[in-house]
Amino acid sequence: MTAVFPNRFRQAVPGVLLLIAIALFGTSGAKAQVTPFMQAVAEAASGDADLAAFYRGNGYEPVWTGPGVEDRNRRAALLTALKNAGDHALPVASYDLELLSANLRRISSERELGQVEVAMSRTFLNYARDVQTGILAPRKTDSGIKREAPLRDRQKTLEAFVNSSPAAFLRALPPKAPEYARLMKAKMQLERQLARGGWGPAVPAKALKPGQSGDAVVILRNRMVAMGYMRRSATSTYDAELQKAIQRFQIDNGLDADGIAGAGTMAEINKQIEDRLPSVLVAMERERWMNFPRGKRHIWVNITDFSAAIVDNDRVTFRTRSVVGKNTSDRRTPEFSDMMEHMIINPNWYVPRSIAVKEYLPSMIANPGAASHLQLIDGAGRVVNRGSVDFAQYTPRSFPYDLRQPPSSRNALGLVKFMFPNPYNIYLHDTPAKSLFTREKRDFSHGCVRLNDPFDFAYELLSRQESDPVAFFQTRLKSGANTKVLLKEQVPVHLVYRTAFTSAKGQLSFRRDVYGRDARIFNALLKAGVVLRAVRS
């Protein structure tokens, strides 16, 4: 028998019931009635547009709380994932696993069943978002992070889950980049080591060097053993074996690898696991923010490592040292991704407006001949004779000219720059200031990224489109002409900030938090409910 909903009935039922009735039966009739379960689901989901749309679409049927095997499998898979959420450095307490389990056990009515049904869907969506694309909003955490987390459609995520194998679907949610799995493994190893007492006491010496002996050397050796850099040994002398271990440690921590435990190296050696784990947790969150295809070939610039690399199919095929933005509010290199479109050989350097009026204009007011290596360019792009300009009449706001340095070996951009047009006016380039690349800490630029080996970088990029990339590049370089070379295949560029990262073999490396960004991210993670933990094997 068909149940008909005349106008007077629609007017009599509450708004939620009316929505259910229309969703289930249309505007003319149906073959079933609205149950307390359905009403509870509709009410509980009404404040969440995605959940409300999902349950309207499935006719307010249960996907978690039904009696069938599929519902039972979904419940079991979700509860298992939530139980293990700490492995992913997620805020376990925010999912209320114990409350959810308790509510499942004490359901005594269809109405309570409907409320728990929606609660499980909401918890699933929260977990799915956290493990897939991150807990935090990148831009809100630090102004230097110019990224948006690649959030997935919540309704489609729930629909896909319902139509998939539950356990397999949940296992597939975290980032698939190999780095994420390696970071997670390293995190769990550190947590187990922390439960065993960490790496032992700090070395009670400001510095140690080969040939020395004594208790401090023994403690240093024991820390190297606990960190996995050498085998156990009974000697109390800073011998060749310990020196090699220190060198490996220095390489993994971005230090000059001289094998001497000087003040800088000792400060890094004496950092405890509690000091290191935050970097790993933040790196995992950053991986979730970048849970999208990075390109079979891409450029990876790690700001904290002062390096730039070309990566092909997850393998580094070229690497060079870099100089990044100075640690001041207006110079820090931002984090973002874009597409490299071309390179310019023999570039002009157009001085950024802020530098032109803050640094050069005052000197030209004092001495019109100052900064003579720079041309004055008017609004029409013409070179203006300096002798005709009274610089003293201008202020930083009224100065009408651009400053340009023509191509030369002394050009601030060197002899080549690599362009991925972006709102931040950031690019990679050569530099005449080669001595800076010998420094251990290399934050000196106005924000752009300088390369130690720009020609080799160009050759590698051109190797995909030129049979003789060296000859192609050098011919244009020697012409002295400003030349734009398009890349036939544009290459994704990722400017990242990783104070913890791994090698392909899983070896964990650390770098200093040069801009303090990771400290801010970690504090935000703590506020969101993430915890440092020790895990017993």
C-alpha positions as CSV (number, residue, x, y, z in Angstrom):
1,M,0.0,0.0,0.0
2,T,1.4,3.4,-0.9
3,A,1.6,6.0,1.8
4,V,0.6,9.4,0.5
5,F,1.8,12.7,2.1
6,P,-0.9,15.3,1.4
7,N,-0.2,19.0,1.9
8,R,-1.7,19.1,5.4
9,F,0.7,16.3,6.6
10,R,3.7,18.1,5.3
11,Q,2.7,21.2,7.2
12,A,2.2,19.2,10.4
13,V,5.6,17.4,10.6
14,P,8.8,19.1,11.8
15,G,11.1,20.5,9.1
16,V,13.6,17.7,9.4
17,L,10.9,15.1,9.0
18,L,9.6,16.9,5.9
19,L,13.0,16.9,4.4
20,I,13.3,13.1,5.0
21,A,9.9,12.5,3.6
22,I,10.6,14.4,0.4
23,A,14.1,12.8,0.1
24,L,12.6,9.3,0.5
25,F,9.2,9.6,-1.1
26,G,9.3,12.6,-3.5
27,T,6.4,15.0,-3.3
28,S,3.6,12.5,-4.0
29,G,4.0,9.2,-2.2
30,A,6.2,6.4,-0.9
31,K,6.1,2.8,0.4
32,A,7.6,3.3,3.9
33,Q,7.5,5.5,6.9
34,V,9.9,7.8,8.6
35,T,11.5,5.9,11.5
36,P,13.0,7.3,14.7
37,F,16.4,6.2,13.4
38,M,16.0,8.2,10.2
39,Q,14.8,11.3,12.1
40,A,17.8,11.1,14.5
41,V,20.2,10.8,11.5
42,A,18.7,13.8,9.8
43,E,18.8,15.9,12.9
44,A,22.4,14.9,13.8
45,A,23.6,15.6,10.3
46,S,21.7,18.8,9.7
47,G,24.5,21.1,10.8
48,D,27.0,19.5,8.3
49,A,26.1,20.0,4.7
50,D,28.2,17.2,3.4
51,L,26.9,14.6,5.9
52,A,23.3,15.8,5.3
53,A,23.8,15.4,1.6
54,F,25.3,11.9,2.0
55,Y,22.4,10.6,4.1
56,R,19.8,12.2,1.9
57,G,21.4,10.4,-1.0
58,N,21.4,7.0,0.6
59,G,17.9,7.3,1.9
60,Y,19.0,7.6,5.6
61,E,20.3,4.1,5.6
62,P,23.0,3.1,8.2
63,V,26.5,2.5,7.0
64,W,28.1,1.8,10.4
65,T,25.3,0.8,12.8
66,G,23.4,-1.8,10.8
67,P,23.3,-5.5,11.7
68,G,25.0,-6.7,8.5
69,V,28.5,-7.9,7.9
70,E,29.4,-4.8,5.8
71,D,28.5,-2.4,8.7
72,R,30.4,-4.5,11.2
73,N,33.5,-4.5,8.9
74,R,33.3,-0.7,8.6
75,R,33.1,-0.3,12.3
76,A,36.0,-2.6,13.0
77,A,38.2,-0.9,10.3
78,L,37.5,2.6,11.6
79,L,38.0,1.7,15.3
80,T,41.3,0.0,14.4
81,A,42.5,3.0,12.4
82,L,41.6,5.4,15.2
83,K,43.4,3.1,17.7
84,N,46.6,3.4,15.6
85,A,46.2,7.1,14.7
86,G,49.2,7.9,17.0
87,D,51.5,6.1,14.6
88,H,50.7,8.9,12.1
89,A,51.3,11.6,14.7
90,L,47.6,12.5,14.7
91,P,45.6,13.9,17.7
92,V,44.2,10.6,18.9
93,A,42.2,12.1,21.8
94,S,40.2,14.3,19.3
95,Y,38.6,11.3,17.8
96,D,37.0,10.2,21.2
97,L,37.6,6.6,20.5
98,E,36.6,5.5,24.0
99,L,33.4,7.5,24.0
100,L,32.5,6.2,20.5
101,S,33.1,2.6,21.6
102,A,31.1,3.2,24.8
103,N,28.2,4.7,22.9
104,L,28.1,1.8,20.6
105,R,27.9,-0.6,23.5
106,R,25.1,1.2,25.4
107,I,22.7,2.0,22.5
108,S,19.1,1.4,23.8
109,S,16.9,3.0,21.1
110,E,16.7,3.7,17.4
111,R,17.2,7.4,18.1
112,E,20.5,6.7,19.9
113,L,21.5,4.4,17.1
114,G,20.9,7.2,14.6
115,Q,23.0,9.7,16.7
116,V,25.9,7.2,16.9
117,E,25.6,6.5,13.2
118,V,26.3,10.2,12.3
119,A,29.0,10.5,15.0
120,M,30.9,7.7,13.4
121,S,30.6,9.3,9.9
122,R,31.8,12.6,11.3
123,T,34.7,10.9,13.1
124,F,35.6,9.0,9.9
125,L,35.7,12.2,7.9
126,N,37.8,14.0,10.5
127,Y,40.3,11.2,10.6
128,A,40.4,10.9,6.8
129,R,41.1,14.6,6.4
130,D,43.8,14.6,9.1
131,V,45.7,11.5,7.8
132,Q,45.3,12.5,4.1
133,T,45.9,16.2,3.9
134,G,46.9,17.3,7.4
135,I,45.6,18.6,10.7
136,L,46.5,22.3,10.3
137,A,45.9,24.9,7.6
138,P,49.4,25.7,6.3
139,R,48.9,29.4,5.6
140,K,47.3,30.1,9.0
141,T,50.3,28.5,10.7
142,D,53.0,30.7,9.3
143,S,52.8,33.5,6.8
144,G,55.8,32.2,4.9
145,I,53.9,29.0,3.9
146,K,52.1,29.8,0.7
147,R,50.3,26.5,0.4
148,E,46.8,25.2,0.6
149,A,46.3,21.7,1.9
150,P,44.8,19.6,-1.0
151,L,41.6,18.8,0.8
152,R,39.3,16.1,-0.7
153,D,35.6,16.3,-1.1
154,R,34.1,15.0,2.1
155,Q,30.9,13.6,0.7
156,K,32.7,11.8,-2.1
157,T,35.2,10.4,0.4
158,L,32.4,8.9,2.5
159,E,30.7,7.5,-0.6
160,A,33.9,6.0,-1.9
161,F,34.6,4.4,1.5
162,V,31.1,2.8,1.6
163,N,31.7,1.3,-1.8
164,S,35.2,0.0,-1.0
165,S,36.9,-2.6,1.2
166,P,36.9,-0.7,4.5
167,A,40.4,-1.7,5.8
168,A,42.0,-1.3,2.4
169,F,40.4,2.2,1.9
170,L,41.7,3.4,5.3
171,R,45.2,2.0,4.7
172,A,45.3,3.9,1.4
173,L,44.5,7.3,2.9
174,P,47.9,8.5,4.0
175,P,50.3,10.0,1.5
176,K,51.8,7.5,-0.9
177,A,55.1,9.3,-1.3
178,P,57.9,7.0,0.0
179,E,59.2,9.8,2.3
180,Y,56.0,9.6,4.4
181,A,56.4,5.9,5.1
182,R,60.1,6.4,5.9
183,L,59.4,9.3,8.2
184,M,56.8,7.2,10.0
185,K,59.2,4.3,10.4
186,A,61.9,6.7,11.8
187,K,59.4,8.2,14.2
188,M,58.4,4.9,15.6
189,Q,62.1,3.9,16.0
190,L,62.8,7.1,17.9
191,E,59.7,6.5,20.1
192,R,61.0,3.0,20.9
193,Q,64.5,4.3,21.7
194,L,62.9,7.0,23.9
195,A,61.1,4.2,25.9
196,R,64.5,2.5,26.3
197,G,66.0,5.7,27.9
198,G,67.0,7.6,24.8
199,W,70.6,8.0,23.6
200,G,72.1,8.3,27.1
201,P,73.5,11.3,29.0
202,A,74.7,14.4,27.3
203,V,78.4,14.6,26.6
204,P,80.0,16.8,29.4
205,A,82.4,18.7,27.1
206,K,82.1,21.7,24.9
207,A,84.3,20.1,22.2
208,L,86.4,16.9,21.7
209,K,88.8,16.0,19.0
210,P,90.7,12.9,17.7
211,G,93.4,11.7,20.1
212,Q,91.7,12.7,23.3
213,S,90.6,10.2,25.9
214,G,88.6,10.0,29.1
215,D,85.1,9.8,30.4
216,A,83.7,12.4,28.1
217,V,85.0,10.4,25.1
218,V,83.3,7.3,26.4
219,I,80.0,9.1,26.8
220,L,80.4,10.5,23.2
221,R,81.1,7.0,21.9
222,N,78.1,5.6,23.7
223,R,75.9,8.2,22.2
224,M,77.2,7.4,18.7
225,V,76.5,3.7,19.4
226,A,73.0,4.4,20.6
227,M,72.3,6.6,17.5
228,G,73.5,3.8,15.2
229,Y,76.6,5.4,13.9
230,M,79.1,2.8,15.1
231,R,79.4,-0.6,16.8
232,R,80.0,-1.1,20.5
233,S,83.6,-0.6,21.6
234,A,85.4,-0.6,24.9
235,T,88.1,1.9,24.1
236,S,88.1,5.3,25.7
237,T,90.1,7.0,23.0
238,Y,88.8,9.3,20.2
239,D,90.2,7.0,17.6
240,A,89.7,6.7,13.8
241,E,86.5,4.6,14.2
242,L,84.9,7.3,16.4
243,Q,86.1,10.0,14.0
244,K,84.3,8.3,11.1
245,A,81.2,8.0,13.1
246,I,81.3,11.7,13.9
247,Q,81.7,12.4,10.2
248,R,78.7,10.4,9.3
249,F,76.7,12.2,12.0
250,Q,77.9,15.6,10.6
251,I,76.8,14.7,7.1
252,D,73.4,13.6,8.3
253,N,73.0,16.9,10.2
254,G,74.3,19.3,7.5
255,L,77.6,20.1,9.3
256,D,81.1,20.4,7.9
257,A,82.3,16.7,7.9
258,D,85.7,17.1,9.5
259,G,85.2,14.4,12.1
260,I,85.9,16.8,15.0
261,A,83.3,17.2,17.6
262,G,83.6,21.0,17.8
263,A,81.1,23.3,19.6
264,G,78.5,23.3,16.8
265,T,78.7,19.5,16.3
266,M,78.6,18.8,20.0
267,A,75.5,21.0,20.4
268,E,73.7,18.8,17.8
269,I,75.0,15.5,19.3
270,N,73.7,16.5,22.7
271,K,70.1,17.1,21.4
272,Q,67.9,14.5,23.0
273,I,65.2,12.4,21.2
274,E,62.6,14.8,22.7
275,D,64.3,17.6,20.8
276,R,64.4,15.6,17.5
277,L,60.9,14.0,17.4
278,P,59.1,17.3,16.9
279,S,61.0,17.8,13.6
280,V,59.8,14.3,12.4
281,L,56.2,15.0,13.4
282,V,56.2,18.3,11.6
283,A,57.8,16.7,8.5
284,M,54.9,14.2,8.4
285,E,52.4,17.0,8.6
286,R,54.2,18.8,5.8
287,E,54.1,15.6,3.7
288,R,50.3,15.5,4.2
289,W,50.1,19.1,3.0
290,M,51.8,18.0,-0.2
291,N,49.7,14.8,-0.8
292,F,49.5,15.4,-4.5
293,P,51.5,14.2,-7.5
294,R,54.9,16.1,-7.5
295,G,55.8,15.2,-11.1
296,K,57.9,12.3,-12.4
297,R,60.6,14.9,-12.9
298,H,60.6,17.8,-10.4
299,I,62.8,20.3,-8.7
300,W,63.1,20.0,-4.9
301,V,64.5,23.0,-3.0
302,N,64.9,22.3,0.7
303,I,65.3,25.7,2.3
304,T,66.8,24.4,5.6
305,D,69.2,22.1,3.8
306,F,70.4,25.0,1.5
307,S,70.2,22.7,-1.5
308,A,68.3,22.3,-4.8
309,A,67.9,19.0,-6.5
310,I,66.4,17.6,-9.7
311,V,64.4,14.4,-8.9
312,D,63.5,11.8,-11.6
313,N,61.0,9.0,-10.6
314,D,61.8,9.5,-6.8
315,R,65.6,9.4,-7.5
316,V,67.8,12.5,-7.1
317,T,69.7,12.9,-10.4
318,F,71.3,16.3,-9.7
319,R,72.0,18.2,-6.6
320,T,73.7,21.5,-5.8
321,R,74.2,23.8,-2.9
322,S,72.0,26.9,-2.6
323,V,71.8,30.2,-0.8
324,V,68.3,31.1,0.5
325,G,66.6,34.2,1.9
326,K,68.0,35.9,5.0
327,N,66.1,35.3,8.2
328,T,64.4,38.7,8.3
329,S,60.7,39.4,7.9
330,D,61.0,40.7,4.4
331,R,63.6,38.3,3.0
332,R,62.7,34.7,4.1
333,T,62.2,32.4,1.2
334,P,58.5,31.3,1.0
335,E,57.3,27.8,0.6
336,F,55.1,27.0,-2.5
337,S,55.0,24.9,-5.7
338,D,54.8,26.1,-9.2
339,M,55.9,25.2,-12.8
340,M,59.3,26.1,-14.2
341,E,58.6,27.4,-17.7
342,H,61.9,28.8,-19.0
343,M,65.4,30.0,-18.3
344,I,67.0,33.3,-19.2
345,I,70.7,33.2,-20.3
346,N,72.5,36.5,-19.7
347,P,69.7,38.0,-17.7
348,N,68.9,41.6,-16.8
349,W,68.4,42.2,-13.1
350,Y,65.4,44.4,-12.4
351,V,66.0,45.5,-8.9
352,P,62.9,44.8,-6.7
353,R,61.1,48.0,-5.8
354,S,61.7,47.6,-2.1
355,I,65.4,47.2,-2.6
356,A,65.5,50.1,-5.1
357,V,63.9,52.7,-2.8
358,K,65.2,51.4,0.5
359,E,68.8,50.6,-0.4
360,Y,69.8,52.4,-3.6
361,L,67.7,55.6,-3.7
362,P,69.2,57.1,-0.4
363,S,72.8,56.5,-1.8
364,M,71.9,58.1,-5.1
365,I,70.4,61.1,-3.3
366,A,73.7,61.5,-1.5
367,N,75.7,60.9,-4.6
368,P,74.1,60.8,-8.0
369,G,76.9,58.6,-9.3
370,A,76.3,55.9,-6.8
371,A,75.3,52.4,-8.0
372,S,76.6,53.3,-11.4
373,H,76.3,49.7,-12.5
374,L,72.5,50.2,-12.5
375,Q,70.5,51.7,-15.4
376,L,67.5,54.0,-14.8
377,I,64.5,52.8,-16.7
378,D,61.4,54.9,-17.3
379,G,57.8,53.7,-17.6
380,A,58.2,53.2,-21.3
381,G,61.2,50.9,-20.8
382,R,63.8,53.4,-22.0
383,V,67.2,54.0,-20.4
384,V,67.3,57.4,-18.8
385,N,70.5,59.5,-18.6
386,R,71.5,59.8,-14.9
387,G,72.8,63.3,-15.5
388,S,69.3,64.6,-16.2
389,V,67.8,63.3,-12.9
390,D,67.6,65.2,-9.6
391,F,67.4,62.3,-7.2
392,A,66.9,64.6,-4.2
393,Q,63.4,65.6,-5.4
394,Y,62.1,62.0,-5.0
395,T,60.9,60.0,-2.0
396,P,60.5,56.2,-1.9
397,R,56.8,56.7,-2.8
398,S,57.4,59.1,-5.7
399,F,60.5,57.6,-7.3
400,P,59.4,57.0,-10.9
401,Y,62.1,54.8,-12.3
402,D,63.0,51.1,-12.3
403,L,66.6,50.1,-11.7
404,R,68.2,47.5,-14.1
405,Q,71.5,45.8,-14.2
406,P,72.4,44.7,-17.7
407,P,73.9,41.2,-18.4
408,S,77.5,40.7,-17.2
409,S,79.5,38.4,-15.1
410,R,79.0,40.9,-12.2
411,N,75.2,40.8,-12.6
412,A,73.4,40.1,-9.3
413,L,71.7,37.2,-11.0
414,G,74.9,35.9,-12.5
415,L,74.6,34.5,-16.0
416,V,71.4,32.5,-15.9
417,K,68.1,32.5,-14.0
418,F,65.4,29.8,-14.0
419,M,61.8,31.1,-14.1
420,F,58.6,29.7,-12.6
421,P,56.4,32.8,-12.6
422,N,54.7,33.3,-9.2
423,P,53.2,36.1,-7.2
424,Y,56.2,36.2,-4.9
425,N,58.8,37.0,-7.5
426,I,61.0,34.1,-6.5
427,Y,63.2,32.2,-8.9
428,L,66.5,30.2,-9.0
429,H,69.6,31.9,-10.3
430,D,73.4,32.1,-10.6
431,T,75.3,34.6,-8.5
432,P,78.8,36.3,-8.7
433,A,79.0,35.8,-4.9
434,K,80.5,32.3,-5.0
435,S,82.2,32.4,-1.6
436,L,78.9,32.2,0.2
437,F,78.5,28.5,-0.9
438,T,81.4,27.5,1.3
439,R,79.4,28.5,4.4
440,E,77.7,25.9,6.5
441,K,74.6,28.1,7.1
442,R,73.6,29.9,3.9
443,D,70.8,32.4,4.4
444,F,72.0,35.6,2.7
445,S,69.7,36.4,-0.2
446,H,66.7,38.7,-0.5
447,G,64.4,35.7,-0.9
448,C,65.4,34.1,-4.3
449,V,67.4,30.9,-4.4
450,R,71.0,31.1,-5.6
451,L,72.6,28.0,-7.1
452,N,76.3,26.9,-6.7
453,D,76.3,25.0,-10.0
454,P,73.8,26.9,-12.2
455,F,75.4,25.8,-15.6
456,D,75.2,22.1,-14.7
457,F,71.7,22.7,-13.5
458,A,70.8,24.2,-16.9
459,Y,72.5,21.3,-18.7
460,E,70.5,18.8,-16.9
461,L,67.2,20.6,-17.6
462,L,68.1,21.0,-21.3
463,S,69.2,17.3,-21.6
464,R,65.5,16.4,-22.2
465,Q,65.2,18.6,-25.3
466,E,68.7,19.1,-26.7
467,S,71.1,16.5,-28.1
468,D,74.1,18.6,-26.9
469,P,72.8,20.7,-24.0
470,V,76.3,22.0,-23.1
471,A,76.9,23.4,-26.6
472,F,73.4,24.8,-26.8
473,F,73.8,26.7,-23.6
474,Q,77.3,27.9,-24.1
475,T,76.6,29.3,-27.6
476,R,73.9,31.5,-26.2
477,L,75.9,32.4,-23.1
478,K,78.9,33.5,-25.2
479,S,76.7,35.7,-27.4
480,G,76.2,38.0,-24.4
481,A,72.6,38.5,-25.6
482,N,69.7,38.3,-23.2
483,T,68.1,35.0,-24.3
484,K,64.9,33.3,-23.2
485,V,64.9,29.5,-23.6
486,L,61.6,27.7,-23.2
487,L,61.4,24.3,-21.5
488,K,59.5,22.1,-23.9
489,E,58.3,20.1,-20.8
490,Q,57.6,22.4,-17.9
491,V,59.0,21.1,-14.6
492,P,57.2,21.3,-11.2
493,V,59.2,23.3,-8.6
494,H,58.6,22.6,-4.9
495,L,60.2,25.0,-2.4
496,V,59.9,23.1,0.9
497,Y,61.1,23.5,4.5
498,R,62.2,20.2,6.0
499,T,64.2,20.0,9.2
500,A,63.8,16.2,9.2
501,F,64.1,14.1,6.1
502,T,65.3,10.7,5.0
503,S,67.5,9.1,2.4
504,A,66.2,6.5,0.0
505,K,67.6,3.9,2.4
506,G,65.7,5.4,5.3
507,Q,68.6,7.2,7.1
508,L,67.2,10.1,9.0
509,S,68.8,13.6,8.7
510,F,68.1,16.8,10.6
511,R,68.6,20.4,9.9
512,R,68.4,23.6,11.9
513,D,65.0,25.4,12.0
514,V,66.6,28.5,10.4
515,Y,63.3,30.5,10.2
516,G,61.6,29.1,13.3
517,R,58.7,27.8,11.2
518,D,58.8,24.2,12.4
519,A,58.7,25.4,16.0
520,R,55.5,27.3,15.3
521,I,54.0,24.3,13.4
522,F,54.9,22.0,16.3
523,N,53.2,24.3,18.8
524,A,50.1,24.3,16.7
525,L,50.1,20.5,16.5
526,L,50.4,20.3,20.3
527,K,47.4,22.6,20.6
528,A,45.5,20.4,18.1
529,G,46.1,17.4,20.4
530,V,49.3,15.7,19.0
531,V,51.5,14.3,21.6
532,L,55.1,13.2,21.9
533,R,55.2,9.6,23.1
534,A,57.5,6.8,24.1
535,V,56.5,3.3,22.8
536,R,57.6,0.1,24.3
537,S,58.4,-2.7,21.9
